[in-house]
């Protein structure tokens, strides 16, 4: 998925992740914007719902007992990729493929395509952009793991819907 910072990508993906986990699918997730702790906290707050999130001067919090229940519920069905390679997609790609195969993932979330560094693909930035935007690496991962590809582009700040009203 891609879009501007703060446009709702992670919240939208959180709903997809929780639905998949609830159906006992295995989800592997990579975030190029939030570190693992912040990403997990975001998902936990979302899963807890407004009745279990407290607000104070330091931010939003979920009680420890609710937090434990959510983490137990996620169990071995949610894996957050520990990104120590920065946003270099060439490095991320190979490690992500290993994780997808090891965890036998049903769903792979890459949040946010715009955060990925594609410069290592080619010396000419325009060739690199074309090569990456063709999603060759993602297509190869899909073929090797059996996971289908789907790309969500352009969640706008204006709040346009992805599917026009009245369409299927």
C-alpha positions in Angstrom: 0.0 0.0 0.0 1.2 3.5 -0.5 0.0 7.0 0.3 1.0 10.1 2.2 2.0 10.0 5.9 -1.2 10.2 8.0 -3.6 9.2 5.2 -4.9 6.1 7.1 -2.8 3.3 5.4 -1.8 1.6 8.6 -5.3 1.9 10.1 -6.8 0.4 6.9 -4.2 -2.4 6.9 -4.7 -3.0 10.6 -8.3 -3.9 9.8 -7.1 -6.4 7.1 -4.5 -7.8 9.5 -7.0 -8.3 12.3 -9.6 -9.9 10.0 -7.0 -12.3 8.7 -5.7 -13.2 12.2 -9.3 -13.7 13.4 -9.8 -16.2 10.5 -6.5 -17.9 11.7 -4.5 -16.9 8.6 -0.8 -16.3 9.1 0.2 -12.6 8.4 3.8 -11.3 7.8 4.0 -7.5 7.9 6.8 -5.1 7.1 6.5 -1.4 7.9 8.7 1.3 6.3 7.3 4.1 8.5 6.8 2.9 12.0 9.3 0.9 14.1 8.0 -2.5 15.4 7.0 -1.2 18.9 5.0 1.7 17.5 3.4 -0.6 14.8 2.4 -3.2 17.3 1.0 -0.6 19.8 -1.0 0.9 16.9 -2.5 -2.6 16.1 -3.2 -3.3 19.8 -5.0 0.0 20.2 -7.0 -0.7 17.1 -7.9 -4.3 18.2 -8.8 -3.1 21.7 -11.4 -0.6 20.4 -12.3 2.7 21.9 -13.8 1.2 25.1 -10.4 -0.3 26.1 -8.2 2.6 25.2 -7.4 5.2 27.8 -6.0 8.7 27.0 -3.8 10.8 29.2 -1.2 13.6 28.7 1.4 11.1 27.4 -0.9 9.5 24.8 -3.2 6.5 24.2 -2.9 3.3 26.4 -4.4 -0.1 26.5 -4.5 -1.8 29.9 -2.0 -4.6 30.4 -4.6 -7.4 30.8 -6.3 -6.4 27.5 -3.0 -6.1 25.8 -2.0 -9.6 26.9 -5.3 -11.0 25.6 -4.8 -9.3 22.2 -1.2 -10.6 21.9 -2.5 -14.1 22.9 -5.3 -13.9 20.3 -2.7 -12.9 17.6 -0.5 -15.8 18.6 1.6 -17.3 15.9 -0.7 -15.8 13.2 1.0 -12.3 13.2 4.7 -11.7 12.5 6.1 -8.2 12.3 9.2 -8.0 10.3 12.2 -6.7 12.3 13.7 -4.3 9.9 17.4 -3.9 10.6 18.2 -3.3 6.9 16.8 0.2 6.7 14.4 0.6 3.7 16.7 -0.9 1.1 14.2 -3.1 -0.7 16.9 -5.3 -2.2 17.9 -6.4 1.3 14.3 -6.5 2.6 13.1 -8.6 -0.4 15.4 -11.6 0.3 14.8 -11.6 4.1 11.0 -11.2 3.6 10.9 -14.2 1.2 12.7 -16.3 3.8 10.2 -15.3 6.5 7.2 -15.9 4.2 8.4 -19.4 3.5 9.4 -20.1 7.1 6.1 -18.9 8.6 4.0 -20.4 5.7 2.3 -17.0 5.4 -1.1 -16.5 3.9 -0.8 -12.8 3.7 2.2 -10.4 3.4 1.7 -6.7 4.1 4.2 -4.1 3.0 3.3 -0.8 4.5 4.4 1.7 2.7 5.8 1.1 -0.8 6.7 4.8 -0.9 9.1 4.4 2.0 11.2 1.7 0.2 14.6 2.7 -1.1 14.9 1.3 -4.7 18.2 2.9 -5.6 20.2 -0.3 -5.3 18.2 -1.9 -8.2 19.9 0.2 -10.9 22.4 3.0 -11.2 19.9 5.1 -13.2 17.2 6.3 -10.8 14.6 6.2 -13.6 15.4 2.6 -14.6 15.3 1.7 -10.9 11.9 3.3 -10.5 10.6 1.5 -13.5 12.0 -1.8 -12.4 10.6 -1.5 -8.9 7.3 -0.1 -10.0 6.8 -3.2 -12.2 6.9 -5.1 -8.9 9.2 -7.8 -10.2 10.5 -8.7 -6.8 7.0 -8.8 -5.3 5.7 -10.9 -8.2 8.6 -13.4 -7.7 7.8 -13.6 -4.0 4.2 -14.3 -4.8 5.1 -17.1 -7.2 7.5 -18.7 -4.7 5.2 -18.6 -1.8 1.8 -19.0 -3.4 0.6 -15.6 -2.0 -1.4 -13.5 -4.4 -0.4 -9.9 -5.1 -2.6 -7.0 -4.6 -1.6 -3.4 -4.6 -3.5 -0.5 -3.2 -2.4 2.8 -4.6 -3.4 6.4 -3.7 -5.5 6.6 -0.6 -6.0 10.3 -0.8 -6.2 13.0 1.8 -9.5 14.2 0.3 -11.2 11.0 1.5 -12.2 9.6 -1.9 -13.3 6.1 -1.7 -11.3 3.4 -3.5 -14.4 2.0 -5.2 -17.0 4.5 -6.6 -20.4 4.5 -4.9 -22.7 2.0 -6.5 -19.9 -0.2 -7.8 -19.0 -3.7 -6.8 
